[in-house]
Structure formats: C-alpha cells, structure tokens
Amino acid sequence: MNTRDAIKMSIDMGKLISMGYLGDLTDAEMMKRPSEGCNHIIWQVGHLIASEHNMIEQIAPGSMPPLPTGFAEKYKSETARSDNPADFHTKSELMALFEATRAATLAVLATKTDADFDLPTGIHYAPTVGSLFELQGSHWLMHSGQWAVVRRQCGRAPLF
C-alpha cells in the first residue's frame, strides 16, 4: 500500500460513517441541534462541503466543480445561528454537492505521488498536502459525533 491508498482509506471511512449517520435523517431532523449552542446538521454539512471545496482548490486550483452562487456564504459561522430551513440547502441538494465535491477530491488525490504529500500547503491546520487530504475524512468524522447524538434524540438506534 502506498500513501495515496492509505489516505483514500481514511477519506472513505469518514464517508462511510458520516453517510451512515445522515442516511435516514429527514430535512427537519437535520435542522436539530445536538445541544443548545451547537450547530444543526444542515449547517455542518454545508460547512464541510464548502471547507473541502476550498481546501482542495488551494492545492489544485480549478480542480473542483463550482458550488452554487453564494454557497460558502450560507455556511459561515455567522449563519450557524439561523433555524430557518429556507436559509440553507436541502439534504438532497447537499448530498448531490457532496458527491460531486468528493469525486473531484478523489480525482485530485489520484494524481498525487508519495513525494507530493510532503509538500507544504501554507495552511496551519493542514501544513502538508498529505495532512490536507487526510482531513477530508477526519473533518467529517469530527462532526459526525454530534450527528450520533441527534440520531438518538430522534429515537434511532446506534449504528456503529
């Protein structure tokens, strides 16, 4: 196994767990907050998509499919307090954008050599190309812990 394969496994595991948690949630359930002061799932998923898009664009300009006009602005920290579903995209819209974004991420990953993963990004939280790609799986996993709580609040059994 090479570095690229190991990173792809990490990204794929993040997707497997995250999509498992999101799979049967409704749009209304995705507007729930796991606790007061936490962000609802719809905002978190939009944030994750915008983040992934932005990070990969920084290391491979022009590689990502365009997001809808104003997408990133809908998922900035200032919008997280809104409980109005009309301020955000629907689950189905977000899932389609996620799939397109993730496919582009994996296409860029497929072009990288082992030596590329040591290249600096200039990003403090992902200082190398390798750490930036790894973050595409772990960032989703970080947020999905909150989704497990919402699932339990909605009466769903644990998945993992």
Contact map, one row per residue, 1 for C-alpha under 8 A:
1110110000000000000000000000000000000000000000000000000000000000000000000000000000000000000000000000000000000000000000000000000000000000000000000000000000000000
1111110000000000000000000000000000000000000000000000000000000000000000000000000000000000000000000000000000000000010000000000000000000000000000000000000000000000
1111111000000000000000000000000000000000000000000000000000000000000000000000000000000000000000000000000000000000010010000000000000000000000000000000000000000000
0111111100000000000000000000000000000000000000000000000000000000000000000000000000000000000000000000000000001101110000000000000000000000000000000000000000000000
1111111110000000000000000000000000000000000000000000000000000000000000000000000000000000000000000000000000000000000000000000000000000000000000000000000000000000
1111111111000000000000000000000000000000000000000000000000000000000000000000000000000000000000000000000000000000000000000000000000000000000000000000000000000000
0011111111100000000000000000000000000000000000000000000000000000000000000000000000000000000000000000000000000000000000000000000001001100000000000000000000000000
0001111111110000000000000000000000000000000000000000000000000000000000000000000000000000000000000000000001001000000000000000000000000100000000000000000000000000
0000111111111000000000000000000000000000000000000000000000000000000000000000000000000000000000000000000000000000000000000000000000000000000000000000000000000000
0000011111111100000000000000000000000000000000000000000000000000000000000000000000000000000000000000000000000000000000000000000000000100110000000000000000000000
0000001111111110000000000000000000000000000000000000000000000000000000000000000000000000000000000000000000000000000000000000000000001111110000000000000000000000
0000000111111111000000000000000000000000000000000000000000000000000000000000000000000000000000000000000000000000000000000000000000000000100000000000000000000000
0000000011111111100000000000000000000000000000000000000000000000000000000000000000000000000000000000000000000000000000000000000000000000100000000000000000000000
0000000001111111110000000000000000000000000000000000000000000000000000000000000000000000000000000000000000000000000000000000000000000001111110000000000000000000
0000000000111111111000000000000000000000000000000000000000000000000000000000000000000000000000000000000000000000000000000000000000000000100100000000000000000000
0000000000011111111100000000000000000000000000000000000000000000000000000000000000000000000000000000000000000000000000000000000000000000000000000000000000000000
0000000000001111111110000000000000000000000000000000000000000000000000000000000000000000000000000000000000000000000000000000000000000000000010010000000000000000
0000000000000111111111000000000000000000000000000000000000000000000000000000000000000000000000000000000000000000000000000000000000000000000110010000000000000000
0000000000000011111111100000000000000000000000000000000000000000000000000000000000000000000000000000000000000000000000000000000000000000000000000000000000000000
0000000000000001111111100000000000000000000000000000000000000000000000000000000000000000000000000000000000000000000000000000000000000000000000000000000000000010
0000000000000000111111111000000000000000000000000000000000000000000000000000000000000000000000000000000000000000000000000000000000000000000000010011001000000010
0000000000000000011111111000000000000000000000000000000000000000000000000000000000000000000000000000000000000000000000000000000000000000000000000010000000000000
0000000000000000001111111000000000000000000000000000000000000000000000000000000000000000000000000000000000000000000000000000000000000000000000000000000000000000
0000000000000000000011111100000000000000000000000000000000000000000000000000000000000000000000000000000000000000000000000000000000000000000000000000000000000000
0000000000000000000011111110110000000000000000000000000000000000000000000000000000000000000000000000000000000000000000000000000000000000000000000000001000000000
0000000000000000000000011111110000000000000000000000000000000000000000000000000000000000001000000000000000000000000000000000000000000000000000000000000000000000
0000000000000000000000001111111000000000010000000000000000000000000000000000000000000000011000000000000000000000000000000000000000000000000000000000000000000000
0000000000000000000000000111111100000000000000000000000000000000000000000000000000000000000000000000000000000000000000000000000000000000000000000000000000000000
0000000000000000000000001111111100000000000000000000000000000000000000000000000000000000000000000000000000000000000000000000000000000000000000000000010001000000
0000000000000000000000001111111100000001110000000000000000000000000000000000000000000000001000000000000000000000000000000000000000000000000000000000000000000000
0000000000000000000000000011111110000001111000000000000000000000000000000000000000101000000000000000000000000000000000000000000000000000000000000000000000000000
0000000000000000000000000001111111000001100000000000000000000000000000000000000000000000000000000000000000000000000000000000000000000000000000000000010000000000
0000000000000000000000000000001111111111100000000000000000000000000000000000000000000000000000000000000000000000000000000000000000000000000000000000010000000000
0000000000000000000000000000000111110111000000000000000000000000000000000000000000000000000000000000000000000000000000000000000000000000000000000110110010000000
0000000000000000000000000000000011111100000000000000000000000000000000000000000000000000000000000000000000000000000000000000000000000000000000000000000000000000
0000000000000000000000000000000011111100000000000000000000000000000000000000000000000000000000000000000000000000000000000000000000000000000000000000000000000000
0000000000000000000000000000000010111110000000000000000000000000000000000000000000000000000000000000000000000000000000000000000000000000000000000000000000000000
0000000000000000000000000000000011111111000000000000000000000000000000000000000000000000000000000000000000000000000000000000000000000000000000000000000000000000
0000000000000000000000000000000011001111101100000000000000000000000000000000000110000000000000000000000000000000000000000000000000000000000000000000000000000000
0000000000000000000000000000011111000111111100000000000000000000000000000000000100000000000000000000000000000000000000000000000000000000000000000000000000000000
0000000000000000000000000000011110000011111110000000000000000000000000000000000000000000000000000000000000000000000000000000000000000000000000000010000000000000
0000000000000000000000000010011000000001111111000000000000000000000000000000000000000001111000000000000000000000000000000000000000000000000000000000000000000000
0000000000000000000000000000001000000011111111100000000000000000000000000010000100000001000000000000000000000000000000000000000000000000000000000000000000000000
0000000000000000000000000000000000000011111111110000000000000000000000000010000000000000000000000000000000000000000000000000000000000000000000100000000000000000
0000000000000000000000000000000000000000111111111000000000000000000000000000000000000000000001000000000000000000000000000000000000000000000000000000000000000000
0000000000000000000000000000000000000000011111111100000000000000000000110110000000000000100001000000000000000000000000000000000000000000000000000000000000000000
0000000000000000000000000000000000000000001111111110000000000000000000010011000000000000000000000000000000000000000000000000000000000000000000000000000000000000
0000000000000000000000000000000000000000000111111111000000000000000000000000000000000000000000000000000000000000000000000000000000000000001100000000000000000000
0000000000000000000000000000000000000000000011111111100000000000000000000000000000000000000000001100100000000000000000000000000000000000000000000000000000000000
0000000000000000000000000000000000000000000001111111110000000000000000110010000000000000000000000000000000000000000000000000000000000000000000000000000000000000
0000000000000000000000000000000000000000000000111111111000000000000000000000000000000000000000000000000000000000000000000000000000000000000000000000000000000000
0000000000000000000000000000000000000000000000011111111100000000000000000000000000000000000000000000100010000000000000000000000000000001000000000000000000000000
0000000000000000000000000000000000000000000000001111111110000001000000000000000000000000000000000000100000000000000000000000000000000000000000000000000000000000
0000000000000000000000000000000000000000000000000111111111000000000000000000000000000000000000000000000000000000000000000000000000000000000000000000000000000000
0000000000000000000000000000000000000000000000000011111111100000000000000000000000000000000000000000000000000000000000000000000000010000000000000000000000000000
0000000000000000000000000000000000000000000000000001111111111011000000000000000000000000000000000000000010000000000000000000000000000000000000000000000000000000
0000000000000000000000000000000000000000000000000000111111111111000000000000000000000000000000000000000000000000000000000000000000000000000000000000000000000000
0000000000000000000000000000000000000000000000000000011111111000000000000000000000000000000000000000000000000000000000001000000000000000000000000000000000000000
0000000000000000000000000000000000000000000000000000001111111000000000000000000000000000000000000000000000000000000000001000000010000000000000000000000000000000
0000000000000000000000000000000000000000000000000000000111111110000000000000000000000000000000000000000000010000000000000000000000000000000000000000000000000000
0000000000000000000000000000000000000000000000000000000111111111000000000000000000000000000000000000000000000000000000000000000000000000000000000000000000000000
0000000000000000000000000000000000000000000000000000000010011111100000000000000000000000000000000000000000000000000000000000000000000000000000000000000000000000
0000000000000000000000000000000000000000000000000000000110011111100000000000000000000000000000000000000100010000000000000000000000000000000000000000000000000000
0000000000000000000000000000000000000000000000000000100110001111110000000000000000000000000000000000100110000000000000000000000000000000000000000000000000000000
0000000000000000000000000000000000000000000000000000000000000111111000000000000000000000000000000001100100000000000000000000000000000000000000000000000000000000
0000000000000000000000000000000000000000000000000000000000000001111100000000000000000000000000000000000000000000000000000000000000000000000000000000000000000000
0000000000000000000000000000000000000000000000000000000000000000111110110000000000000000000000001000000000000000000000000000000000000000000000000000000000000000
0000000000000000000000000000000000000000000000000000000000000000011111100000000000000000000000000000000000000000000000000000000000000000000000000000000000000000
0000000000000000000000000000000000000000000000000000000000000000001111100000000000000000000000000000000000000000000000000000000000000000000000000000000000000000
0000000000000000000000000000000000000000000000000000000000000000000111111100000000000000000000000000000000000000000000000000000000000000000000000000000000000000
0000000000000000000000000000000000000000000001000100000000000000001111111110000000000000000000000000000000000000000000000000000000000000000000000000000000000000
0000000000000000000000000000000000000000000001100100000000000000001001111111000000000000000000000000000000000000000000000000000000000000000000000000000000000000
0000000000000000000000000000000000000000000000000000000000000000000001111111000000000000000000000000000000000000000000000000000000000000000000000000000000000000
0000000000000000000000000000000000000000000001000000000000000000000001111111001000000011000000000000000000000000000000000000000000000000000000000000000000000000
0000000000000000000000000000000000000000001101100100000000000000000000111111111100000000000000000000000000000000000000000000000000000000000000000000000000000000
0000000000000000000000000000000000000000000000100000000000000000000000011111111100000000000000000000000000000000000000000000000000000000000000000000000000000000
0000000000000000000000000000000000000000000000000000000000000000000000000011111100000000000000000000000000000000000000000000000000000000000000000000000000000000
0000000000000000000000000000000000000000000000000000000000000000000000000011111110000000000000000000000000000000000000000000000000000000000000000000000000000000
0000000000000000000000000000000000000000000000000000000000000000000000000111111111000000000000000000000000000000000000000000000000000000000000000000000000000000
0000000000000000000000000000000000000011001000000000000000000000000000000011111111000000000000000000000000000000000000000000000000000000000000000000000000000000
0000000000000000000000000000000000000010000000000000000000000000000000000000011111100000000000000000000000000000000000000000000000000000000000000000000000000000
0000000000000000000000000000000000000000000000000000000000000000000000000000001111110010000000000000000000000000000000000000000000000000000000000000000000000000
0000000000000000000000000000001000000000000000000000000000000000000000000000000011111000000000000000000000000000000000000000000000000000000000000000000000000000
0000000000000000000000000000000000000000000000000000000000000000000000000000000001111111000000000000000000000000000000000000000000000000000000000000000000000000
0000000000000000000000000000001000000000000000000000000000000000000000000000000000111111110000000000000000000000000000000000000000000000000000000000000000000000
0000000000000000000000000000000000000000000000000000000000000000000000000000000000011111100000000000000000000000000000000000000000000000000000000000000000000000
0000000000000000000000000000000000000000000000000000000000000000000000000100000001011111100000000000000000000000000000000000000000000000000000000000000000000000
0000000000000000000000000000000000000000011000000000000000000000000000000100000000011111110000000000000000000000000000000000000000000000000000000000000000000000
0000000000000000000000000000000000000000010001000000000000000000000000000000000000001111111011000000000000000000000000000000000000000000000000000000000000000000
0000000000000000000000000010000000000000010000000000000000000000000000000000000000001001111111000000000000000000000000000000000000000000000000000000000000000000
0000000000000000000000000110010000000000010000000000000000000000000000000000000000000000111111100000000000000000000000000000000000000000000000000000000000000000
0000000000000000000000000000000000000000000000000000000000000000000000000000000000000000011111110000000000000000000000000000000000000000000000000000000000000000
0000000000000000000000000000000000000000000000000000000000000000000000000000000000000000111111111000000000000000000000000000000000000000000000000000000000000000
0000000000000000000000000000000000000000000011000000000000000000000000000000000000000000111111111100000000000000000000000000000000000000000000000000000000000000
0000000000000000000000000000000000000000000000000000000000000000000000000000000000000000001111111110000000000000000000000000000000000000000000000000000000000000
0000000000000000000000000000000000000000000000000000000000000000000000000000000000000000000111111111000000000000000000000000000000000000000000000000000000000000
0000000000000000000000000000000000000000000000001000000000000000001000000000000000000000000011111111100000000000000000000000000000000000000000000000000000000000
0000000000000000000000000000000000000000000000001000000000000000000000000000000000000000000001111111110000000000000000000000000000000000000000000000000000000000
0000000000000000000000000000000000000000000000000000000000000000000000000000000000000000000000111111111000000000000000000000000000000000000000000000000000000000
0000000000000000000000000000000000000000000000000000000000000000100000000000000000000000000000011111111100000000000000000000000000000000000000000000000000000000
0000000000000000000000000000000000000000000000001001100000000001100000000000000000000000000000001111111110000000000000000000000000000000000000000000000000000000
0000000000000000000000000000000000000000000000000000000000000000000000000000000000000000000000000111111111000000000000000000000000000000000000000000000000000000
0000000000000000000000000000000000000000000000000000000000000000000000000000000000000000000000000011111111100000000000000000000000000000000000000000000000000000
0000000000000000000000000000000000000000000000000000000000000011100000000000000000000000000000000001111111110000000000000000000000000000000000000000000000000000
0000000000000000000000000000000000000000000000000001000100000001000000000000000000000000000000000000111111111000000000000000000000000000000000000000000000000000
0000000100000000000000000000000000000000000000000000000000000000000000000000000000000000000000000000011111111100000000000000000000000000000000000000000000000000
0000000000000000000000000000000000000000000000000000000000000000000000000000000000000000000000000000001111111110000000000000000000000000000000000000000000000000
0000000000000000000000000000000000000000000000000000000000010010000000000000000000000000000000000000000111111111000000000000000000000000000000000000000000000000
0001000100000000000000000000000000000000000000000000000000000000000000000000000000000000000000000000000011111111000000000000000000001000000000000000000000000000
0001000000000000000000000000000000000000000000000000000000000000000000000000000000000000000000000000000001111111000000000000000000000000000000000000000000000000
0000000000000000000000000000000000000000000000000000000000000000000000000000000000000000000000000000000000111111100000000000000000000000000000000000000000000000
0001000000000000000000000000000000000000000000000000000000000000000000000000000000000000000000000000000000011111111110000000000000000000000000000000000000000000
0001000000000000000000000000000000000000000000000000000000000000000000000000000000000000000000000000000000000011111110000000000000000000000000000000000000000000
0111000000000000000000000000000000000000000000000000000000000000000000000000000000000000000000000000000000000001111111000000000000000000000000000000000000000000
0000000000000000000000000000000000000000000000000000000000000000000000000000000000000000000000000000000000000001111111100000000000000000000000000000000000000000
0000000000000000000000000000000000000000000000000000000000000000000000000000000000000000000000000000000000000001111111100000000011000000000000000000000000000000
0010000000000000000000000000000000000000000000000000000000000000000000000000000000000000000000000000000000000001111111100000000111100000000000000000000000000000
0000000000000000000000000000000000000000000000000000000000000000000000000000000000000000000000000000000000000000011111110000000111000000000000000000000000000000
0000000000000000000000000000000000000000000000000000000000000000000000000000000000000000000000000000000000000000001111111000000111000000000000000000000000000000
0000000000000000000000000000000000000000000000000000000000000000000000000000000000000000000000000000000000000000000001111100001110000000000000000000000000000000
0000000000000000000000000000000000000000000000000000000001100000000000000000000000000000000000000000000000000000000000111110011110010000000000000000000000000000
0000000000000000000000000000000000000000000000000000000000000000000000000000000000000000000000000000000000000000000000011111011100000000000000000000000000000000
0000000000000000000000000000000000000000000000000000000000000000000000000000000000000000000000000000000000000000000000001111111100000000000000000000000000000000
0000000000000000000000000000000000000000000000000000000000000000000000000000000000000000000000000000000000000000000000000111111000000000000000000000000000000000
0000000000000000000000000000000000000000000000000000000000000000000000000000000000000000000000000000000000000000000000000011111000000000000000000000000000000000
0000000000000000000000000000000000000000000000000000000000000000000000000000000000000000000000000000000000000000000000001111111110110010000000000000000000000000
0000000000000000000000000000000000000000000000000000000000000000000000000000000000000000000000000000000000000000000000011111111110110000000000000000000000000000
0000000000000000000000000000000000000000000000000000000000000000000000000000000000000000000000000000000000000000000011111110011111110000000000000000000000000000
0000000000000000000000000000000000000000000000000000000000100000000000000000000000000000000000000000000000000000000111111000011111111000000000000000000000000000
0000001000000000000000000000000000000000000000000000000000000000000000000000000000000000000000000000000000000000000111100000000111111100000000000000000000000000
0000000000000000000000000000000000000000000000000000000000000000000000000000000000000000000000000000000000000000000010000000011111111110000000000000000000000000
0000000000000000000000000000000000000000000000000000001000000000000000000000000000000000000000000000000000000000000000001000011111111111000000000000000000000000
0000001000100000000000000000000000000000000000000000000000000000000000000000000000000000000000000000000000001000000000000000000011111111100000000000000000000000
0000001101100000000000000000000000000000000000000000000000000000000000000000000000000000000000000000000000000000000000000000000001111111110000000000000000000000
0000000000100000000000000000000000000000000000000000000000000000000000000000000000000000000000000000000000000000000000000000010000111111111000000000000000000000
0000000000100100000000000000000000000000000000000001000000000000000000000000000000000000000000000000000000000000000000000000000000011111111100000000000000000000
0000000001111110000000000000000000000000000000000000000000000000000000000000000000000000000000000000000000000000000000000000000000001111111110000000000000000000
0000000001100100000000000000000000000000000000000000000000000000000000000000000000000000000000000000000000000000000000000000000000000111111111000000000000000000
0000000000000100000000000000000000000000000000010000000000000000000000000000000000000000000000000000000000000000000000000000000000000011111111100000000000000000
0000000000000110010000000000000000000000000000010000000000000000000000000000000000000000000000000000000000000000000000000000000000000001111111110000000000000000
0000000000000100110000000000000000000000000000000000000000000000000000000000000000000000000000000000000000000000000000000000000000000000111111111000000000000000
0000000000000000000000000000000000000000000000000000000000000000000000000000000000000000000000000000000000000000000000000000000000000000011111111000000000000000
0000000000000000000000000000000000000000000100000000000000000000000000000000000000000000000000000000000000000000000000000000000000000000001111111110000000000000
0000000000000000110010000000000000000000000000000000000000000000000000000000000000000000000000000000000000000000000000000000000000000000000111111111000000000000
0000000000000000000000000000000000000000000000000000000000000000000000000000000000000000000000000000000000000000000000000000000000000000000011111111100000000000
0000000000000000000000000000000001000000000000000000000000000000000000000000000000000000000000000000000000000000000000000000000000000000000000111111110000000000
0000000000000000000011000000000001000000100000000000000000000000000000000000000000000000000000000000000000000000000000000000000000000000000000111111111000000000
0000000000000000000010000000000000000000000000000000000000000000000000000000000000000000000000000000000000000000000000000000000000000000000000011111111100000100
0000000000000000000000000000000001000000000000000000000000000000000000000000000000000000000000000000000000000000000000000000000000000000000000001111111110000000
0000000000000000000000000000100111000000000000000000000000000000000000000000000000000000000000000000000000000000000000000000000000000000000000000111111111000000
0000000000000000000010001000000000000000000000000000000000000000000000000000000000000000000000000000000000000000000000000000000000000000000000000011111111111100
0000000000000000000000000000000000000000000000000000000000000000000000000000000000000000000000000000000000000000000000000000000000000000000000000001111111111100
0000000000000000000000000000000001000000000000000000000000000000000000000000000000000000000000000000000000000000000000000000000000000000000000000000111111110000
0000000000000000000000000000100000000000000000000000000000000000000000000000000000000000000000000000000000000000000000000000000000000000000000000000011111110000
0000000000000000000000000000000000000000000000000000000000000000000000000000000000000000000000000000000000000000000000000000000000000000000000000000001111111000
0000000000000000000000000000000000000000000000000000000000000000000000000000000000000000000000000000000000000000000000000000000000000000000000000000001111111100
0000000000000000000000000000000000000000000000000000000000000000000000000000000000000000000000000000000000000000000000000000000000000000000000000000001100111110
0000000000000000000000000000000000000000000000000000000000000000000000000000000000000000000000000000000000000000000000000000000000000000000000000001001100011111
0000000000000000000110000000000000000000000000000000000000000000000000000000000000000000000000000000000000000000000000000000000000000000000000000000000000001111
0000000000000000000000000000000000000000000000000000000000000000000000000000000000000000000000000000000000000000000000000000000000000000000000000000000000000111
